[in-house]
């Protein structure tokens, strides 16, 4: 991979980590069970994307 591609992947990983963190914070603050569940679902989606991207780098 080129250095530019690695920078792009690093940025994308950073964005996914940020979204993951924000969804977790939000789900911990919400009182409404449906919204809490939605934030948890979004958190799981961002965790899956982050993990998939990270595993591609380790291959």
Gaussian input, Z-matrix of N, CA and C with variables (Angstrom, degrees):
# hf/3-21g

backbone

0 1
 N
 C     1     B1
 C     2     B2     1     A1
 N     3     B3     2     A2     1     D1
 C     4     B4     3     A3     2     D2
 C     5     B5     4     A4     3     D3
 N     6     B6     5     A5     4     D4
 C     7     B7     6     A6     5     D5
 C     8     B8     7     A7     6     D6
 N     9     B9     8     A8     7     D7
 C    10    B10     9     A9     8     D8
 C    11    B11    10    A10     9     D9
 N    12    B12    11    A11    10    D10
 C    13    B13    12    A12    11    D11
 C    14    B14    13    A13    12    D12
 N    15    B15    14    A14    13    D13
 C    16    B16    15    A15    14    D14
 C    17    B17    16    A16    15    D15
 N    18    B18    17    A17    16    D16
 C    19    B19    18    A18    17    D17
 C    20    B20    19    A19    18    D18
 N    21    B21    20    A20    19    D19
 C    22    B22    21    A21    20    D20
 C    23    B23    22    A22    21    D21
 N    24    B24    23    A23    22    D22
 C    25    B25    24    A24    23    D23
 C    26    B26    25    A25    24    D24
 N    27    B27    26    A26    25    D25
 C    28    B28    27    A27    26    D26
 C    29    B29    28    A28    27    D27
 N    30    B30    29    A29    28    D28
 C    31    B31    30    A30    29    D29
 C    32    B32    31    A31    30    D30
 N    33    B33    32    A32    31    D31
 C    34    B34    33    A33    32    D32
 C    35    B35    34    A34    33    D33
 N    36    B36    35    A35    34    D34
 C    37    B37    36    A36    35    D35
 C    38    B38    37    A37    36    D36
 N    39    B39    38    A38    37    D37
 C    40    B40    39    A39    38    D38
 C    41    B41    40    A40    39    D39
 N    42    B42    41    A41    40    D40
 C    43    B43    42    A42    41    D41
 C    44    B44    43    A43    42    D42
 N    45    B45    44    A44    43    D43
 C    46    B46    45    A45    44    D44
 C    47    B47    46    A46    45    D45
 N    48    B48    47    A47    46    D46
 C    49    B49    48    A48    47    D47
 C    50    B50    49    A49    48    D48
 N    51    B51    50    A50    49    D49
 C    52    B52    51    A51    50    D50
 C    53    B53    52    A52    51    D51
 N    54    B54    53    A53    52    D52
 C    55    B55    54    A54    53    D53
 C    56    B56    55    A55    54    D54
 N    57    B57    56    A56    55    D55
 C    58    B58    57    A57    56    D56
 C    59    B59    58    A58    57    D57
 N    60    B60    59    A59    58    D58
 C    61    B61    60    A60    59    D59
 C    62    B62    61    A61    60    D60
 N    63    B63    62    A62    61    D61
 C    64    B64    63    A63    62    D62
 C    65    B65    64    A64    63    D63
 N    66    B66    65    A65    64    D64
 C    67    B67    66    A66    65    D65
 C    68    B68    67    A67    66    D66
 N    69    B69    68    A68    67    D67
 C    70    B70    69    A69    68    D68
 C    71    B71    70    A70    69    D69
 N    72    B72    71    A71    70    D70
 C    73    B73    72    A72    71    D71
 C    74    B74    73    A73    72    D72
 N    75    B75    74    A74    73    D73
 C    76    B76    75    A75    74    D74
 C    77    B77    76    A76    75    D75
 N    78    B78    77    A77    76    D76
 C    79    B79    78    A78    77    D77
 C    80    B80    79    A79    78    D78
 N    81    B81    80    A80    79    D79
 C    82    B82    81    A81    80    D80
 C    83    B83    82    A82    81    D81
 N    84    B84    83    A83    82    D82
 C    85    B85    84    A84    83    D83
 C    86    B86    85    A85    84    D84
 N    87    B87    86    A86    85    D85
 C    88    B88    87    A87    86    D86
 C    89    B89    88    A88    87    D87
 N    90    B90    89    A89    88    D88
 C    91    B91    90    A90    89    D89
 C    92    B92    91    A91    90    D90
 N    93    B93    92    A92    91    D91
 C    94    B94    93    A93    92    D92
 C    95    B95    94    A94    93    D93
 N    96    B96    95    A95    94    D94
 C    97    B97    96    A96    95    D95
 C    98    B98    97    A97    96    D96
 N    99    B99    98    A98    97    D97
 C   100   B100    99    A99    98    D98
 C   101   B101   100   A100    99    D99
 N   102   B102   101   A101   100   D100
 C   103   B103   102   A102   101   D101
 C   104   B104   103   A103   102   D102
 N   105   B105   104   A104   103   D103
 C   106   B106   105   A105   104   D104
 C   107   B107   106   A106   105   D105
 N   108   B108   107   A107   106   D106
 C   109   B109   108   A108   107   D107
 C   110   B110   109   A109   108   D108
 N   111   B111   110   A110   109   D109
 C   112   B112   111   A111   110   D110
 C   113   B113   112   A112   111   D111
 N   114   B114   113   A113   112   D112
 C   115   B115   114   A114   113   D113
 C   116   B116   115   A115   114   D114
 N   117   B117   116   A116   115   D115
 C   118   B118   117   A117   116   D116
 C   119   B119   118   A118   117   D117
 N   120   B120   119   A119   118   D118
 C   121   B121   120   A120   119   D119
 C   122   B122   121   A121   120   D120
 N   123   B123   122   A122   121   D121
 C   124   B124   123   A123   122   D122
 C   125   B125   124   A124   123   D123
 N   126   B126   125   A125   124   D124
 C   127   B127   126   A126   125   D125
 C   128   B128   127   A127   126   D126
 N   129   B129   128   A128   127   D127
 C   130   B130   129   A129   128   D128
 C   131   B131   130   A130   129   D129
 N   132   B132   131   A131   130   D130
 C   133   B133   132   A132   131   D131
 C   134   B134   133   A133   132   D132
 N   135   B135   134   A134   133   D133
 C   136   B136   135   A135   134   D134
 C   137   B137   136   A136   135   D135
 N   138   B138   137   A137   136   D136
 C   139   B139   138   A138   137   D137
 C   140   B140   139   A139   138   D138
 N   141   B141   140   A140   139   D139
 C   142   B142   141   A141   140   D140
 C   143   B143   142   A142   141   D141
 N   144   B144   143   A143   142   D142
 C   145   B145   144   A144   143   D143
 C   146   B146   145   A145   144   D144
 N   147   B147   146   A146   145   D145
 C   148   B148   147   A147   146   D146
 C   149   B149   148   A148   147   D147
 N   150   B150   149   A149   148   D148
 C   151   B151   150   A150   149   D149
 C   152   B152   151   A151   150   D150
 N   153   B153   152   A152   151   D151
 C   154   B154   153   A153   152   D152
 C   155   B155   154   A154   153   D153
 N   156   B156   155   A155   154   D154
 C   157   B157   156   A156   155   D155
 C   158   B158   157   A157   156   D156
 N   159   B159   158   A158   157   D157
 C   160   B160   159   A159   158   D158
 C   161   B161   160   A160   159   D159
 N   162   B162   161   A161   160   D160
 C   163   B163   162   A162   161   D161
 C   164   B164   163   A163   162   D162
 N   165   B165   164   A164   163   D163
 C   166   B166   165   A165   164   D164
 C   167   B167   166   A166   165   D165
 N   168   B168   167   A167   166   D166
 C   169   B169   168   A168   167   D167
 C   170   B170   169   A169   168   D168
 N   171   B171   170   A170   169   D169
 C   172   B172   171   A171   170   D170
 C   173   B173   172   A172   171   D171
 N   174   B174   173   A173   172   D172
 C   175   B175   174   A174   173   D173
 C   176   B176   175   A175   174   D174

   B1=1.4480
   B2=1.5234
   B3=1.2991
   B4=1.4567
   B5=1.5263
   B6=1.3079
   B7=1.4638
   B8=1.5251
   B9=1.3272
   B10=1.4647
   B11=1.5329
   B12=1.3237
   B13=1.4618
   B14=1.5251
   B15=1.3209
   B16=1.4590
   B17=1.5285
   B18=1.3174
   B19=1.4671
   B20=1.5243
   B21=1.3406
   B22=1.4616
   B23=1.5274
   B24=1.3107
   B25=1.4711
   B26=1.5247
   B27=1.3294
   B28=1.4614
   B29=1.5148
   B30=1.3225
   B31=1.4647
   B32=1.5279
   B33=1.3251
   B34=1.4677
   B35=1.5309
   B36=1.3313
   B37=1.4651
   B38=1.5303
   B39=1.3170
   B40=1.4554
   B41=1.5156
   B42=1.3185
   B43=1.4642
   B44=1.5245
   B45=1.3182
   B46=1.4696
   B47=1.5283
   B48=1.3247
   B49=1.4628
   B50=1.5315
   B51=1.3364
   B52=1.4621
   B53=1.5339
   B54=1.3427
   B55=1.4658
   B56=1.5212
   B57=1.3190
   B58=1.4600
   B59=1.5281
   B60=1.3179
   B61=1.4610
   B62=1.5225
   B63=1.3212
   B64=1.4658
   B65=1.5256
   B66=1.3233
   B67=1.4702
   B68=1.5250
   B69=1.3337
   B70=1.4643
   B71=1.5246
   B72=1.3274
   B73=1.4661
   B74=1.5228
   B75=1.3221
   B76=1.4563
   B77=1.5244
   B78=1.3291
   B79=1.4674
   B80=1.5250
   B81=1.3415
   B82=1.4670
   B83=1.5275
   B84=1.3236
   B85=1.4600
   B86=1.5255
   B87=1.3082
   B88=1.4645
   B89=1.5186
   B90=1.3167
   B91=1.4601
   B92=1.5345
   B93=1.3174
   B94=1.4644
   B95=1.5193
   B96=1.3201
   B97=1.4682
   B98=1.5327
   B99=1.3293
   B100=1.4735
   B101=1.5330
   B102=1.3161
   B103=1.4563
   B104=1.5231
   B105=1.3327
   B106=1.4618
   B107=1.5302
   B108=1.3302
   B109=1.4592
   B110=1.5292
   B111=1.3272
   B112=1.4591
   B113=1.5311
   B114=1.3239
   B115=1.4686
   B116=1.5270
   B117=1.3219
   B118=1.4690
   B119=1.5185
   B120=1.3120
   B121=1.4655
   B122=1.5238
   B123=1.3214
   B124=1.4655
   B125=1.5279
   B126=1.3156
   B127=1.4518
   B128=1.5266
   B129=1.3269
   B130=1.4590
   B131=1.5315
   B132=1.3319
   B133=1.4677
   B134=1.5230
   B135=1.3329
   B136=1.4586
   B137=1.5268
   B138=1.3387
   B139=1.4670
   B140=1.5265
   B141=1.3246
   B142=1.4723
   B143=1.5289
   B144=1.3165
   B145=1.4669
   B146=1.5228
   B147=1.3293
   B148=1.4629
   B149=1.5314
   B150=1.3204
   B151=1.4648
   B152=1.5194
   B153=1.3150
   B154=1.4678
   B155=1.5227
   B156=1.3201
   B157=1.4653
   B158=1.5214
   B159=1.3218
   B160=1.4578
   B161=1.5181
   B162=1.3401
   B163=1.4720
   B164=1.5201
   B165=1.3349
   B166=1.4541
   B167=1.5347
   B168=1.3103
   B169=1.4544
   B170=1.5273
   B171=1.3071
   B172=1.4595
   B173=1.5188
   B174=1.3137
   B175=1.4737
   B176=1.4964
   A1=109.15
   A2=114.09
   A3=118.98
   A4=109.63
   A5=116.21
   A6=119.76
   A7=111.23
   A8=116.88
   A9=120.17
   A10=110.53
   A11=117.36
   A12=120.86
   A13=110.91
   A14=116.63
   A15=120.18
   A16=111.29
   A17=117.01
   A18=120.21
   A19=111.13
   A20=116.17
   A21=120.47
   A22=110.39
   A23=116.47
   A24=120.75
   A25=109.99
   A26=116.63
   A27=119.82
   A28=111.77
   A29=116.48
   A30=120.62
   A31=110.99
   A32=116.14
   A33=120.56
   A34=110.48
   A35=116.93
   A36=119.87
   A37=110.69
   A38=116.15
   A39=120.20
   A40=112.44
   A41=116.76
   A42=120.76
   A43=110.49
   A44=117.18
   A45=120.11
   A46=110.62
   A47=116.76
   A48=120.73
   A49=110.29
   A50=116.74
   A51=121.46
   A52=110.72
   A53=116.80
   A54=120.49
   A55=110.93
   A56=116.21
   A57=121.64
   A58=110.33
   A59=116.53
   A60=121.75
   A61=111.54
   A62=117.38
   A63=120.86
   A64=111.67
   A65=117.21
   A66=120.14
   A67=110.58
   A68=116.57
   A69=120.34
   A70=110.23
   A71=116.77
   A72=120.55
   A73=111.39
   A74=115.44
   A75=120.07
   A76=111.30
   A77=116.91
   A78=119.29
   A79=111.49
   A80=116.88
   A81=120.13
   A82=111.91
   A83=117.63
   A84=121.46
   A85=113.01
   A86=117.22
   A87=120.53
   A88=111.83
   A89=115.84
   A90=122.56
   A91=111.57
   A92=115.89
   A93=121.45
   A94=109.35
   A95=116.88
   A96=120.90
   A97=112.91
   A98=117.32
   A99=119.73
   A100=110.92
   A101=116.60
   A102=120.45
   A103=111.24
   A104=116.15
   A105=121.45
   A106=109.87
   A107=116.29
   A108=121.44
   A109=111.20
   A110=116.93
   A111=121.36
   A112=111.13
   A113=117.16
   A114=120.85
   A115=110.41
   A116=117.08
   A117=121.02
   A118=111.76
   A119=115.98
   A120=120.99
   A121=110.86
   A122=115.66
   A123=119.96
   A124=110.31
   A125=116.62
   A126=121.25
   A127=110.18
   A128=116.89
   A129=121.26
   A130=111.63
   A131=116.55
   A132=120.30
   A133=111.22
   A134=116.78
   A135=120.10
   A136=111.19
   A137=116.76
   A138=119.86
   A139=110.37
   A140=116.63
   A141=121.16
   A142=110.49
   A143=116.78
   A144=120.67
   A145=110.04
   A146=116.85
   A147=121.48
   A148=110.35
   A149=116.23
   A150=120.65
   A151=111.79
   A152=116.81
   A153=120.80
   A154=111.39
   A155=116.23
   A156=119.78
   A157=110.69
   A158=116.86
   A159=121.01
   A160=111.18
   A161=116.85
   A162=119.89
   A163=111.69
   A164=117.74
   A165=119.86
   A166=111.32
   A167=116.73
   A168=120.57
   A169=112.05
   A170=117.22
   A171=121.28
   A172=113.18
   A173=117.95
   A174=120.72
   A175=111.73
   D1=148.68
   D2=177.71
   D3=-79.63
   D4=163.46
   D5=178.76
   D6=-63.99
   D7=-33.07
   D8=178.48
   D9=-67.60
   D10=-39.95
   D11=177.75
   D12=-65.21
   D13=-39.91
   D14=178.14
   D15=-65.52
   D16=-36.87
   D17=176.05
   D18=-64.52
   D19=-41.18
   D20=178.01
   D21=-61.60
   D22=-45.75
   D23=-179.59
   D24=-64.27
   D25=-40.01
   D26=176.97
   D27=-61.34
   D28=-41.76
   D29=177.29
   D30=-63.87
   D31=-44.47
   D32=-179.33
   D33=-62.95
   D34=-41.29
   D35=177.09
   D36=-63.16
   D37=-40.96
   D38=178.06
   D39=-62.25
   D40=-40.25
   D41=178.72
   D42=-65.49
   D43=-44.19
   D44=179.86
   D45=-63.75
   D46=-40.69
   D47=178.27
   D48=-62.87
   D49=-40.88
   D50=177.79
   D51=-62.13
   D52=-48.03
   D53=179.49
   D54=-61.75
   D55=-40.32
   D56=178.69
   D57=-60.62
   D58=-47.12
   D59=179.79
   D60=-63.06
   D61=-44.38
   D62=-179.31
   D63=-65.39
   D64=-40.37
   D65=178.20
   D66=-64.29
   D67=-38.86
   D68=178.69
   D69=-64.97
   D70=-46.85
   D71=178.29
   D72=-58.74
   D73=-43.54
   D74=-179.24
   D75=-64.44
   D76=-44.71
   D77=-178.16
   D78=-64.19
   D79=-29.69
   D80=178.07
   D81=-74.34
   D82=-24.02
   D83=-177.20
   D84=-92.69
   D85=-24.94
   D86=-174.87
   D87=-70.70
   D88=144.30
   D89=176.30
   D90=-101.16
   D91=-33.83
   D92=-179.74
   D93=-68.90
   D94=124.12
   D95=-174.22
   D96=-65.39
   D97=-35.67
   D98=179.56
   D99=-67.84
   D100=-43.94
   D101=178.30
   D102=-66.82
   D103=-38.30
   D104=177.69
   D105=-61.88
   D106=-42.11
   D107=178.11
   D108=-65.53
   D109=-40.68
   D110=177.82
   D111=-62.78
   D112=-45.22
   D113=178.29
   D114=-63.38
   D115=-37.74
   D116=177.01
   D117=-65.30
   D118=-38.33
   D119=177.79
   D120=-66.27
   D121=-42.38
   D122=177.77
   D123=-64.82
   D124=-38.46
   D125=178.06
   D126=-61.65
   D127=-44.11
   D128=178.81
   D129=-63.52
   D130=-38.20
   D131=178.05
   D132=-63.66
   D133=-45.07
   D134=179.94
   D135=-68.49
   D136=-32.94
   D137=175.98
   D138=-64.82
   D139=-40.88
   D140=179.29
   D141=-64.12
   D142=-45.19
   D143=179.44
   D144=-62.48
   D145=-45.93
   D146=-179.96
   D147=-59.98
   D148=-47.35
   D149=-179.15
   D150=-63.51
   D151=-41.13
   D152=179.03
   D153=-63.40
   D154=-45.05
   D155=179.47
   D156=-64.85
   D157=-41.93
   D158=-179.51
   D159=-64.47
   D160=-41.10
   D161=179.92
   D162=-66.78
   D163=-31.58
   D164=176.84
   D165=-63.98
   D166=-32.57
   D167=179.22
   D168=-72.37
   D169=-25.44
   D170=-178.14
   D171=-87.77
   D172=-2.35
   D173=179.69
   D174=-86.61

